[in-house]
Amino acid sequence: MGVVAASALVYPVLVSAVMLVLAQLQPARGWAVGLWSVVGVLSSVGVVAAVRWGAARRVLSLWLLLGLAPPVLFELWLVWPRLAA
């Protein structure tokens, strides 16, 4: 559950990073830089809290661990040419 919560909080971190860059490019938007900085920090703290909470709990079901196998294998398949070279 912690992994799901952490992955859900990654999107606000990315959005705040992009919006922070765009706010810095506009000269008269100091308040926007502060706002998106606060949103990014709060989202990052939420990701860390969710990962710590999830790491403290034991996985009770083998099916949950088996559900991680297809994404891991797909990522390995994508990265394998770089690893083999």
N, CA, C and O atoms as a CHARMM CRD file, in Angstrom:
* protein
*
  340
    1    1 MET  N      0.81900  -1.19500   0.00000 PROA 1      0.00000
    2    1 MET  CA     0.00000   0.00000   0.00000 PROA 1      0.00000
    3    1 MET  C      0.86200   1.25700   0.00000 PROA 1      0.00000
    4    1 MET  O      0.50900   2.26300  -0.61600 PROA 1      0.00000
    5    2 GLY  N      1.98800   1.19100   0.69300 PROA 2      0.00000
    6    2 GLY  CA     2.88200   2.34000   0.72000 PROA 2      0.00000
    7    2 GLY  C      3.47400   2.63800  -0.64500 PROA 2      0.00000
    8    2 GLY  O      3.68100   3.79900  -0.99700 PROA 2      0.00000
    9    3 VAL  N      3.74800   1.58700  -1.42000 PROA 3      0.00000
   10    3 VAL  CA     4.28500   1.78200  -2.76600 PROA 3      0.00000
   11    3 VAL  C      3.24100   2.44700  -3.65800 PROA 3      0.00000
   12    3 VAL  O      3.57200   3.31700  -4.46200 PROA 3      0.00000
   13    4 VAL  N      1.99600   2.04500  -3.51800 PROA 4      0.00000
   14    4 VAL  CA     0.92000   2.64900  -4.30500 PROA 4      0.00000
   15    4 VAL  C      0.75900   4.11800  -3.93400 PROA 4      0.00000
   16    4 VAL  O      0.60600   4.97100  -4.80800 PROA 4      0.00000
   17    5 ALA  N      0.79300   4.40900  -2.64100 PROA 5      0.00000
   18    5 ALA  CA     0.66500   5.80400  -2.20300 PROA 5      0.00000
   19    5 ALA  C      1.85600   6.62900  -2.67100 PROA 5      0.00000
   20    5 ALA  O      1.68600   7.77000  -3.10100 PROA 5      0.00000
   21    6 ALA  N      3.05300   6.06800  -2.59200 PROA 6      0.00000
   22    6 ALA  CA     4.24000   6.80200  -3.03300 PROA 6      0.00000
   23    6 ALA  C      4.21100   7.04600  -4.53700 PROA 6      0.00000
   24    6 ALA  O      4.58400   8.12400  -5.00000 PROA 6      0.00000
   25    7 SER  N      3.76800   6.04600  -5.30200 PROA 7      0.00000
   26    7 SER  CA     3.71100   6.24800  -6.75300 PROA 7      0.00000
   27    7 SER  C      2.62400   7.24800  -7.12700 PROA 7      0.00000
   28    7 SER  O      2.75300   7.95000  -8.13000 PROA 7      0.00000
   29    8 ALA  N      1.56200   7.32200  -6.34100 PROA 8      0.00000
   30    8 ALA  CA     0.52200   8.31600  -6.61500 PROA 8      0.00000
   31    8 ALA  C      1.02100   9.72200  -6.30700 PROA 8      0.00000
   32    8 ALA  O      0.57000  10.68500  -6.92700 PROA 8      0.00000
   33    9 LEU  N      1.93500   9.85400  -5.36900 PROA 9      0.00000
   34    9 LEU  CA     2.45700  11.17600  -5.01100 PROA 9      0.00000
   35    9 LEU  C      3.59800  11.62600  -5.91000 PROA 9      0.00000
   36    9 LEU  O      4.02400  12.77800  -5.83300 PROA 9      0.00000
   37   10 VAL  N      4.09700  10.74400  -6.75300 PROA 10     0.00000
   38   10 VAL  CA     5.18000  11.12900  -7.65700 PROA 10     0.00000
   39   10 VAL  C      4.67500  12.11800  -8.70600 PROA 10     0.00000
   40   10 VAL  O      5.41000  13.02300  -9.10000 PROA 10     0.00000
   41   11 TYR  N      3.45200  11.96200  -9.15600 PROA 11     0.00000
   42   11 TYR  CA     2.91600  12.86100 -10.17900 PROA 11     0.00000
   43   11 TYR  C      2.80500  14.30300  -9.69700 PROA 11     0.00000
   44   11 TYR  O      3.16300  15.20500 -10.45400 PROA 11     0.00000
   45   12 PRO  N      2.33100  14.57200  -8.48500 PROA 12     0.00000
   46   12 PRO  CA     2.36400  15.96600  -8.02300 PROA 12     0.00000
   47   12 PRO  C      3.77600  16.53000  -7.90800 PROA 12     0.00000
   48   12 PRO  O      3.97800  17.72700  -8.11200 PROA 12     0.00000
   49   13 VAL  N      4.75600  15.68700  -7.58400 PROA 13     0.00000
   50   13 VAL  CA     6.14000  16.15300  -7.52800 PROA 13     0.00000
   51   13 VAL  C      6.60300  16.57100  -8.92200 PROA 13     0.00000
   52   13 VAL  O      7.23500  17.61500  -9.08500 PROA 13     0.00000
   53   14 LEU  N      6.28600  15.75100  -9.92600 PROA 14     0.00000
   54   14 LEU  CA     6.68400  16.09300 -11.29800 PROA 14     0.00000
   55   14 LEU  C      5.97300  17.33900 -11.80200 PROA 14     0.00000
   56   14 LEU  O      6.58800  18.19500 -12.43800 PROA 14     0.00000
   57   15 VAL  N      4.68500  17.44300 -11.52000 PROA 15     0.00000
   58   15 VAL  CA     3.93200  18.63100 -11.95300 PROA 15     0.00000
   59   15 VAL  C      4.47700  19.87800 -11.28900 PROA 15     0.00000
   60   15 VAL  O      4.62300  20.91400 -11.93700 PROA 15     0.00000
   61   16 SER  N      4.77900  19.79100  -9.99700 PROA 16     0.00000
   62   16 SER  CA     5.30100  20.96900  -9.31000 PROA 16     0.00000
   63   16 SER  C      6.68100  21.33800  -9.83100 PROA 16     0.00000
   64   16 SER  O      7.01500  22.52100  -9.89100 PROA 16     0.00000
   65   17 ALA  N      7.49500  20.35200 -10.21100 PROA 17     0.00000
   66   17 ALA  CA     8.81200  20.65500 -10.78100 PROA 17     0.00000
   67   17 ALA  C      8.68300  21.38800 -12.10900 PROA 17     0.00000
   68   17 ALA  O      9.38500  22.36900 -12.35300 PROA 17     0.00000
   69   18 VAL  N      7.79000  20.91100 -12.96300 PROA 18     0.00000
   70   18 VAL  CA     7.59500  21.57000 -14.25800 PROA 18     0.00000
   71   18 VAL  C      7.00800  22.96900 -14.07400 PROA 18     0.00000
   72   18 VAL  O      7.45000  23.92000 -14.71700 PROA 18     0.00000
   73   19 MET  N      6.02500  23.09000 -13.20600 PROA 19     0.00000
   74   19 MET  CA     5.41900  24.40000 -12.97500 PROA 19     0.00000
   75   19 MET  C      6.39900  25.36500 -12.31300 PROA 19     0.00000
   76   19 MET  O      6.33700  26.57100 -12.55700 PROA 19     0.00000
   77   20 LEU  N      7.29300  24.85400 -11.48600 PROA 20     0.00000
   78   20 LEU  CA     8.30500  25.69500 -10.87100 PROA 20     0.00000
   79   20 LEU  C      9.26700  26.24500 -11.91100 PROA 20     0.00000
   80   20 LEU  O      9.64600  27.41400 -11.85100 PROA 20     0.00000
   81   21 VAL  N      9.65900  25.41800 -12.85300 PROA 21     0.00000
   82   21 VAL  CA    10.53400  25.89200 -13.93900 PROA 21     0.00000
   83   21 VAL  C      9.81400  26.94400 -14.76900 PROA 21     0.00000
   84   21 VAL  O     10.39700  27.97600 -15.10300 PROA 21     0.00000
   85   22 LEU  N      8.55300  26.69300 -15.10600 PROA 22     0.00000
   86   22 LEU  CA     7.80500  27.66800 -15.90800 PROA 22     0.00000
   87   22 LEU  C      7.57400  28.96600 -15.13900 PROA 22     0.00000
   88   22 LEU  O      7.59700  30.04400 -15.73200 PROA 22     0.00000
   89   23 ALA  N      7.35300  28.87700 -13.83400 PROA 23     0.00000
   90   23 ALA  CA     7.14400  30.08500 -13.03100 PROA 23     0.00000
   91   23 ALA  C      8.42300  30.90400 -12.92600 PROA 23     0.00000
   92   23 ALA  O      8.36500  32.13100 -12.84400 PROA 23     0.00000
   93   24 GLN  N      9.57200  30.24400 -12.92600 PROA 24     0.00000
   94   24 GLN  CA    10.83600  30.96800 -12.85500 PROA 24     0.00000
   95   24 GLN  C     11.15100  31.68800 -14.15900 PROA 24     0.00000
   96   24 GLN  O     11.90400  32.66200 -14.16100 PROA 24     0.00000
   97   25 LEU  N     10.58900  31.22300 -15.25800 PROA 25     0.00000
   98   25 LEU  CA    10.83500  31.86800 -16.54400 PROA 25     0.00000
   99   25 LEU  C     10.02400  33.14800 -16.71700 PROA 25     0.00000
  100   25 LEU  O     10.36200  33.97900 -17.55900 PROA 25     0.00000
  101   26 GLN  N      8.97700  33.31900 -15.94700 PROA 26     0.00000
  102   26 GLN  CA     8.15100  34.51800 -16.03100 PROA 26     0.00000
  103   26 GLN  C      8.63000  35.50500 -14.96000 PROA 26     0.00000
  104   26 GLN  O      8.68700  35.15300 -13.78200 PROA 26     0.00000
  105   27 PRO  N      8.96900  36.72100 -15.35200 PROA 27     0.00000
  106   27 PRO  CA     9.62700  37.64300 -14.42300 PROA 27     0.00000
  107   27 PRO  C      8.75700  38.11500 -13.25000 PROA 27     0.00000
  108   27 PRO  O      9.29300  38.32500 -12.16200 PROA 27     0.00000
  109   28 ALA  N      7.47700  38.28600 -13.41700 PROA 28     0.00000
  110   28 ALA  CA     6.65100  38.88800 -12.37200 PROA 28     0.00000
  111   28 ALA  C      5.85000  37.84900 -11.58400 PROA 28     0.00000
  112   28 ALA  O      4.78900  38.17100 -11.05000 PROA 28     0.00000
  113   29 ARG  N      6.32800  36.63600 -11.50400 PROA 29     0.00000
  114   29 ARG  CA     5.57400  35.57300 -10.83800 PROA 29     0.00000
  115   29 ARG  C      6.32500  35.02400  -9.63100 PROA 29     0.00000
  116   29 ARG  O      6.52500  33.81300  -9.53700 PROA 29     0.00000
  117   30 GLY  N      6.74100  35.87500  -8.71500 PROA 30     0.00000
  118   30 GLY  CA     7.44700  35.42500  -7.51900 PROA 30     0.00000
  119   30 GLY  C      6.58400  34.57800  -6.61900 PROA 30     0.00000
  120   30 GLY  O      7.06300  33.62700  -6.00000 PROA 30     0.00000
  121   31 TRP  N      5.30800  34.91900  -6.54300 PROA 31     0.00000
  122   31 TRP  CA     4.39800  34.14500  -5.69700 PROA 31     0.00000
  123   31 TRP  C      4.21700  32.72800  -6.23500 PROA 31     0.00000
  124   31 TRP  O      4.04200  31.78700  -5.46100 PROA 31     0.00000
  125   32 ALA  N      4.25900  32.57100  -7.55900 PROA 32     0.00000
  126   32 ALA  CA     4.09200  31.23900  -8.15800 PROA 32     0.00000
  127   32 ALA  C      5.30800  30.35700  -7.84300 PROA 32     0.00000
  128   32 ALA  O      5.16900  29.15500  -7.61900 PROA 32     0.00000
  129   33 VAL  N      6.48700  30.95900  -7.83000 PROA 33     0.00000
  130   33 VAL  CA     7.68800  30.19400  -7.48600 PROA 33     0.00000
  131   33 VAL  C      7.57100  29.67900  -6.05700 PROA 33     0.00000
  132   33 VAL  O      7.87000  28.51700  -5.78600 PROA 33     0.00000
  133   34 GLY  N      7.14000  30.53300  -5.15500 PROA 34     0.00000
  134   34 GLY  CA     6.96600  30.11700  -3.76400 PROA 34     0.00000
  135   34 GLY  C      5.89700  29.05400  -3.61000 PROA 34     0.00000
  136   34 GLY  O      6.07900  28.08600  -2.87100 PROA 34     0.00000
  137   35 LEU  N      4.78200  29.22900  -4.30500 PROA 35     0.00000
  138   35 LEU  CA     3.68400  28.26700  -4.22500 PROA 35     0.00000
  139   35 LEU  C      4.11000  26.89200  -4.71500 PROA 35     0.00000
  140   35 LEU  O      3.87800  25.89500  -4.03200 PROA 35     0.00000
  141   36 TRP  N      4.73000  26.82300  -5.88600 PROA 36     0.00000
  142   36 TRP  CA     5.11000  25.52800  -6.44000 PROA 36     0.00000
  143   36 TRP  C      6.26800  24.91400  -5.66900 PROA 36     0.00000
  144   36 TRP  O      6.41000  23.69200  -5.64000 PROA 36     0.00000
  145   37 SER  N      7.09600  25.74100  -5.04400 PROA 37     0.00000
  146   37 SER  CA     8.15000  25.20300  -4.17700 PROA 37     0.00000
  147   37 SER  C      7.53700  24.51000  -2.96600 PROA 37     0.00000
  148   37 SER  O      7.96500  23.42000  -2.58600 PROA 37     0.00000
  149   38 VAL  N      6.53700  25.14100  -2.36200 PROA 38     0.00000
  150   38 VAL  CA     5.86700  24.54800  -1.20600 PROA 38     0.00000
  151   38 VAL  C      5.14500  23.26100  -1.60700 PROA 38     0.00000
  152   38 VAL  O      5.20700  22.26700  -0.88400 PROA 38     0.00000
  153   39 VAL  N      4.46400  23.27200  -2.74900 PROA 39     0.00000
  154   39 VAL  CA     3.76800  22.07000  -3.21900 PROA 39     0.00000
  155   39 VAL  C      4.76900  20.93900  -3.47500 PROA 39     0.00000
  156   39 VAL  O      4.50200  19.78800  -3.13100 PROA 39     0.00000
  157   40 GLY  N      5.90600  21.25900  -4.06900 PROA 40     0.00000
  158   40 GLY  CA     6.92800  20.24400  -4.33200 PROA 40     0.00000
  159   40 GLY  C      7.51200  19.66200  -3.05700 PROA 40     0.00000
  160   40 GLY  O      7.71200  18.45200  -2.95600 PROA 40     0.00000
  161   41 VAL  N      7.78700  20.52200  -2.08200 PROA 41     0.00000
  162   41 VAL  CA     8.34300  20.04300  -0.81300 PROA 41     0.00000
  163   41 VAL  C      7.32600  19.17100  -0.08300 PROA 41     0.00000
  164   41 VAL  O      7.68200  18.10800   0.42700 PROA 41     0.00000
  165   42 LEU  N      6.07700  19.60100  -0.02500 PROA 42     0.00000
  166   42 LEU  CA     5.05200  18.80300   0.66000 PROA 42     0.00000
  167   42 LEU  C      4.82300  17.46200  -0.03000 PROA 42     0.00000
  168   42 LEU  O      4.62800  16.44500   0.63600 PROA 42     0.00000
  169   43 SER  N      4.84600  17.45500  -1.35100 PROA 43     0.00000
  170   43 SER  CA     4.68300  16.19000  -2.08200 PROA 43     0.00000
  171   43 SER  C      5.87400  15.26800  -1.84700 PROA 43     0.00000
  172   43 SER  O      5.70300  14.05700  -1.70500 PROA 43     0.00000
  173   44 SER  N      7.06900  15.82900  -1.80500 PROA 44     0.00000
  174   44 SER  CA     8.26200  15.01600  -1.55700 PROA 44     0.00000
  175   44 SER  C      8.23600  14.42700  -0.15300 PROA 44     0.00000
  176   44 SER  O      8.58800  13.26400   0.04300 PROA 44     0.00000
  177   45 VAL  N      7.82400  15.22100   0.81200 PROA 45     0.00000
  178   45 VAL  CA     7.70600  14.71000   2.18100 PROA 45     0.00000
  179   45 VAL  C      6.64700  13.60900   2.23600 PROA 45     0.00000
  180   45 VAL  O      6.82000  12.61800   2.94600 PROA 45     0.00000
  181   46 GLY  N      5.56700  13.77500   1.50200 PROA 46     0.00000
  182   46 GLY  CA     4.53500  12.74200   1.44600 PROA 46     0.00000
  183   46 GLY  C      5.04200  11.45100   0.82600 PROA 46     0.00000
  184   46 GLY  O      4.69100  10.36600   1.29200 PROA 46     0.00000
  185   47 VAL  N      5.87000  11.54800  -0.22700 PROA 47     0.00000
  186   47 VAL  CA     6.44300  10.34700  -0.84700 PROA 47     0.00000
  187   47 VAL  C      7.31900   9.61000   0.15200 PROA 47     0.00000
  188   47 VAL  O      7.21900   8.39200   0.29800 PROA 47     0.00000
  189   48 VAL  N      8.17800  10.35300   0.83900 PROA 48     0.00000
  190   48 VAL  CA     9.07100   9.72400   1.81800 PROA 48     0.00000
  191   48 VAL  C      8.27100   9.08800   2.95100 PROA 48     0.00000
  192   48 VAL  O      8.59000   7.98300   3.39200 PROA 48     0.00000
  193   49 ALA  N      7.24500   9.77000   3.41900 PROA 49     0.00000
  194   49 ALA  CA     6.41400   9.21800   4.49400 PROA 49     0.00000
  195   49 ALA  C      5.70000   7.94900   4.04300 PROA 49     0.00000
  196   49 ALA  O      5.62000   6.97800   4.79500 PROA 49     0.00000
  197   50 ALA  N      5.18100   7.95400   2.81800 PROA 50     0.00000
  198   50 ALA  CA     4.47900   6.76800   2.31100 PROA 50     0.00000
  199   50 ALA  C      5.43400   5.59600   2.13100 PROA 50     0.00000
  200   50 ALA  O      5.07400   4.45700   2.42800 PROA 50     0.00000
  201   51 VAL  N      6.64900   5.85900   1.64900 PROA 51     0.00000
  202   51 VAL  CA     7.62600   4.77400   1.48400 PROA 51     0.00000
  203   51 VAL  C      8.04400   4.22600   2.83800 PROA 51     0.00000
  204   51 VAL  O      8.16000   3.01200   3.00500 PROA 51     0.00000
  205   52 ARG  N      8.27100   5.10100   3.80300 PROA 52     0.00000
  206   52 ARG  CA     8.65300   4.63400   5.14200 PROA 52     0.00000
  207   52 ARG  C      7.52500   3.83300   5.78600 PROA 52     0.00000
  208   52 ARG  O      7.77400   2.81500   6.43100 PROA 52     0.00000
  209   53 TRP  N      6.28900   4.28900   5.61300 PROA 53     0.00000
  210   53 TRP  CA     5.15500   3.57300   6.16700 PROA 53     0.00000
  211   53 TRP  C      5.02500   2.20200   5.52300 PROA 53     0.00000
  212   53 TRP  O      4.79500   1.20700   6.21100 PROA 53     0.00000
  213   54 GLY  N      5.17100   2.14800   4.20000 PROA 54     0.00000
  214   54 GLY  CA     5.05500   0.88100   3.49000 PROA 54     0.00000
  215   54 GLY  C      6.20000  -0.06900   3.80300 PROA 54     0.00000
  216   54 GLY  O      6.00000  -1.28300   3.83900 PROA 54     0.00000
  217   55 ALA  N      7.39500   0.46200   4.03100 PROA 55     0.00000
  218   55 ALA  CA     8.54600  -0.39100   4.33300 PROA 55     0.00000
  219   55 ALA  C      8.44000  -0.98500   5.73400 PROA 55     0.00000
  220   55 ALA  O      9.02100  -2.03400   6.01100 PROA 55     0.00000
  221   56 ALA  N      7.71000  -0.32600   6.60500 PROA 56     0.00000
  222   56 ALA  CA     7.57300  -0.82100   7.97700 PROA 56     0.00000
  223   56 ALA  C      6.56700  -1.96800   8.07600 PROA 56     0.00000
  224   56 ALA  O      6.52900  -2.66900   9.08700 PROA 56     0.00000
  225   57 ARG  N      5.76100  -2.16300   7.04600 PROA 57     0.00000
  226   57 ARG  CA     4.73700  -3.20600   7.08200 PROA 57     0.00000
  227   57 ARG  C      5.22700  -4.43900   6.32600 PROA 57     0.00000
  228   57 ARG  O      5.93300  -4.32400   5.32400 PROA 57     0.00000
  229   58 ARG  N      4.85500  -5.58900   6.80400 PROA 58     0.00000
  230   58 ARG  CA     5.20300  -6.83300   6.12800 PROA 58     0.00000
  231   58 ARG  C      4.21800  -7.11100   5.00100 PROA 58     0.00000
  232   58 ARG  O      3.04100  -6.76400   5.09000 PROA 58     0.00000
  233   59 VAL  N      4.70900  -7.73600   3.95100 PROA 59     0.00000
  234   59 VAL  CA     3.83800  -8.17400   2.86400 PROA 59     0.00000
  235   59 VAL  C      3.22800  -9.50100   3.28500 PROA 59     0.00000
  236   59 VAL  O      3.94000 -10.48300   3.49400 PROA 59     0.00000
  237   60 LEU  N      1.90600  -9.52400   3.40800 PROA 60     0.00000
  238   60 LEU  CA     1.22900 -10.71100   3.90600 PROA 60     0.00000
  239   60 LEU  C      0.80600 -11.67200   2.80300 PROA 60     0.00000
  240   60 LEU  O      0.46200 -12.82000   3.08600 PROA 60     0.00000
  241   61 SER  N      0.82600 -11.23200   1.57800 PROA 61     0.00000
  242   61 SER  CA     0.32500 -12.06400   0.49300 PROA 61     0.00000
  243   61 SER  C      1.41600 -12.27000  -0.55700 PROA 61     0.00000
  244   61 SER  O      2.05500 -11.31700  -1.00500 PROA 61     0.00000
  245   62 LEU  N      1.61200 -13.50800  -0.93200 PROA 62     0.00000
  246   62 LEU  CA     2.56200 -13.82600  -1.99300 PROA 62     0.00000
  247   62 LEU  C      2.07400 -13.28300  -3.33700 PROA 62     0.00000
  248   62 LEU  O      2.88400 -12.97500  -4.21100 PROA 62     0.00000
  249   63 TRP  N      0.75800 -13.16400  -3.50700 PROA 63     0.00000
  250   63 TRP  CA     0.19800 -12.66100  -4.75800 PROA 63     0.00000
  251   63 TRP  C      0.59100 -11.21400  -5.00500 PROA 63     0.00000
  252   63 TRP  O      0.76300 -10.80600  -6.15300 PROA 63     0.00000
  253   64 LEU  N      0.73400 -10.43600  -3.94000 PROA 64     0.00000
  254   64 LEU  CA     1.18400  -9.05300  -4.10800 PROA 64     0.00000
  255   64 LEU  C      2.60400  -9.00300  -4.64900 PROA 64     0.00000
  256   64 LEU  O      2.92000  -8.18400  -5.51200 PROA 64     0.00000
  257   65 LEU  N      3.44900  -9.87700  -4.14300 PROA 65     0.00000
  258   65 LEU  CA     4.82400  -9.91800  -4.64800 PROA 65     0.00000
  259   65 LEU  C      4.87800 -10.43500  -6.08300 PROA 65     0.00000
  260   65 LEU  O      5.66900  -9.94700  -6.89000 PROA 65     0.00000
  261   66 LEU  N      4.04400 -11.41600  -6.40200 PROA 66     0.00000
  262   66 LEU  CA     4.00600 -11.93700  -7.77000 PROA 66     0.00000
  263   66 LEU  C      3.47400 -10.89600  -8.75900 PROA 66     0.00000
  264   66 LEU  O      3.82500 -10.91900  -9.93800 PROA 66     0.00000
  265   67 GLY  N      2.63200  -9.98900  -8.27500 PROA 67     0.00000
  266   67 GLY  CA     2.12200  -8.93200  -9.13800 PROA 67     0.00000
  267   67 GLY  C      3.19100  -7.94200  -9.55300 PROA 67     0.00000
  268   67 GLY  O      3.01500  -7.21800 -10.53300 PROA 67     0.00000
  269   68 LEU  N      4.30500  -7.89600  -8.82100 PROA 68     0.00000
  270   68 LEU  CA     5.40800  -7.01400  -9.19600 PROA 68     0.00000
  271   68 LEU  C      6.28000  -7.61100 -10.29800 PROA 68     0.00000
  272   68 LEU  O      7.05400  -6.88900 -10.92800 PROA 68     0.00000
  273   69 ALA  N      6.16700  -8.89900 -10.53600 PROA 69     0.00000
  274   69 ALA  CA     7.03100  -9.55700 -11.51400 PROA 69     0.00000
  275   69 ALA  C      6.85400  -9.02700 -12.94000 PROA 69     0.00000
  276   69 ALA  O      7.87000  -8.74000 -13.57400 PROA 69     0.00000
  277   70 PRO  N      5.65000  -8.87500 -13.49400 PROA 70     0.00000
  278   70 PRO  CA     5.54700  -8.39400 -14.87400 PROA 70     0.00000
  279   70 PRO  C      6.16100  -7.00800 -15.10100 PROA 70     0.00000
  280   70 PRO  O      6.87800  -6.83900 -16.08800 PROA 70     0.00000
  281   71 PRO  N      5.92200  -6.01000 -14.24400 PROA 71     0.00000
  282   71 PRO  CA     6.58300  -4.72600 -14.49400 PROA 71     0.00000
  283   71 PRO  C      8.10800  -4.80500 -14.36400 PROA 71     0.00000
  284   71 PRO  O      8.83300  -4.15000 -15.11400 PROA 71     0.00000
  285   72 VAL  N      8.58500  -5.59900 -13.42100 PROA 72     0.00000
  286   72 VAL  CA    10.03100  -5.73900 -13.25600 PROA 72     0.00000
  287   72 VAL  C     10.64300  -6.40500 -14.48500 PROA 72     0.00000
  288   72 VAL  O     11.68700  -5.97300 -14.97300 PROA 72     0.00000
  289   73 LEU  N     10.00400  -7.44000 -14.97600 PROA 73     0.00000
  290   73 LEU  CA    10.51300  -8.10700 -16.18200 PROA 73     0.00000
  291   73 LEU  C     10.45900  -7.20900 -17.39700 PROA 73     0.00000
  292   73 LEU  O     11.36600  -7.24200 -18.22900 PROA 73     0.00000
  293   74 PHE  N      9.41000  -6.40300 -17.51800 PROA 74     0.00000
  294   74 PHE  CA     9.32000  -5.48100 -18.64400 PROA 74     0.00000
  295   74 PHE  C     10.42300  -4.43300 -18.58000 PROA 74     0.00000
  296   74 PHE  O     11.04300  -4.12200 -19.59700 PROA 74     0.00000
  297   75 GLU  N     10.67000  -3.89300 -17.40200 PROA 75     0.00000
  298   75 GLU  CA    11.73800  -2.90400 -17.25700 PROA 75     0.00000
  299   75 GLU  C     13.10000  -3.53400 -17.53600 PROA 75     0.00000
  300   75 GLU  O     13.96000  -2.91100 -18.15800 PROA 75     0.00000
  301   76 LEU  N     13.29200  -4.75100 -17.08400 PROA 76     0.00000
  302   76 LEU  CA    14.54400  -5.44300 -17.36300 PROA 76     0.00000
  303   76 LEU  C     14.71600  -5.68100 -18.85600 PROA 76     0.00000
  304   76 LEU  O     15.82100  -5.55600 -19.38300 PROA 76     0.00000
  305   77 TRP  N     13.63800  -6.02100 -19.53500 PROA 77     0.00000
  306   77 TRP  CA    13.68100  -6.22300 -20.98200 PROA 77     0.00000
  307   77 TRP  C     14.04600  -4.93100 -21.70500 PROA 77     0.00000
  308   77 TRP  O     14.76500  -4.95900 -22.70400 PROA 77     0.00000
  309   78 LEU  N     13.55000  -3.78800 -21.20000 PROA 78     0.00000
  310   78 LEU  CA    13.87800  -2.51500 -21.81700 PROA 78     0.00000
  311   78 LEU  C     15.33200  -2.11200 -21.58700 PROA 78     0.00000
  312   78 LEU  O     15.95900  -1.51300 -22.46100 PROA 78     0.00000
  313   79 VAL  N     15.86000  -2.43600 -20.42500 PROA 79     0.00000
  314   79 VAL  CA    17.21100  -1.98600 -20.05500 PROA 79     0.00000
  315   79 VAL  C     18.28100  -2.98900 -20.46100 PROA 79     0.00000
  316   79 VAL  O     19.46600  -2.65800 -20.48000 PROA 79     0.00000
  317   80 TRP  N     17.87200  -4.21000 -20.78400 PROA 80     0.00000
  318   80 TRP  CA    18.84000  -5.26200 -21.03900 PROA 80     0.00000
  319   80 TRP  C     19.86700  -4.92300 -22.13500 PROA 80     0.00000
  320   80 TRP  O     21.03600  -5.26400 -21.95300 PROA 80     0.00000
  321   81 PRO  N     19.51300  -4.28000 -23.25400 PROA 81     0.00000
  322   81 PRO  CA    20.55000  -3.93800 -24.24000 PROA 81     0.00000
  323   81 PRO  C     21.62900  -3.01200 -23.66700 PROA 81     0.00000
  324   81 PRO  O     22.79700  -3.12800 -24.03600 PROA 81     0.00000
  325   82 ARG  N     21.25500  -2.11200 -22.78400 PROA 82     0.00000
  326   82 ARG  CA    22.25600  -1.23300 -22.15600 PROA 82     0.00000
  327   82 ARG  C     23.14000  -2.00700 -21.19200 PROA 82     0.00000
  328   82 ARG  O     24.34100  -1.75100 -21.10400 PROA 82     0.00000
  329   83 LEU  N     22.54600  -2.96400 -20.46200 PROA 83     0.00000
  330   83 LEU  CA    23.31800  -3.73900 -19.49900 PROA 83     0.00000
  331   83 LEU  C     24.26400  -4.71800 -20.19300 PROA 83     0.00000
  332   83 LEU  O     25.36200  -4.98100 -19.70400 PROA 83     0.00000
  333   84 ALA  N     23.83300  -5.25100 -21.33100 PROA 84     0.00000
  334   84 ALA  CA    24.63100  -6.23500 -22.04800 PROA 84     0.00000
  335   84 ALA  C     25.77600  -5.58500 -22.82800 PROA 84     0.00000
  336   84 ALA  O     26.76700  -6.24300 -23.14700 PROA 84     0.00000
  337   85 ALA  N     25.64000  -4.30400 -23.13200 PROA 85     0.00000
  338   85 ALA  CA    26.69000  -3.63000 -23.94100 PROA 85     0.00000
  339   85 ALA  C     27.89400  -3.24000 -23.12000 PROA 85     0.00000
  340   85 ALA  O     28.84700  -2.67200 -23.65300 PROA 85     0.00000
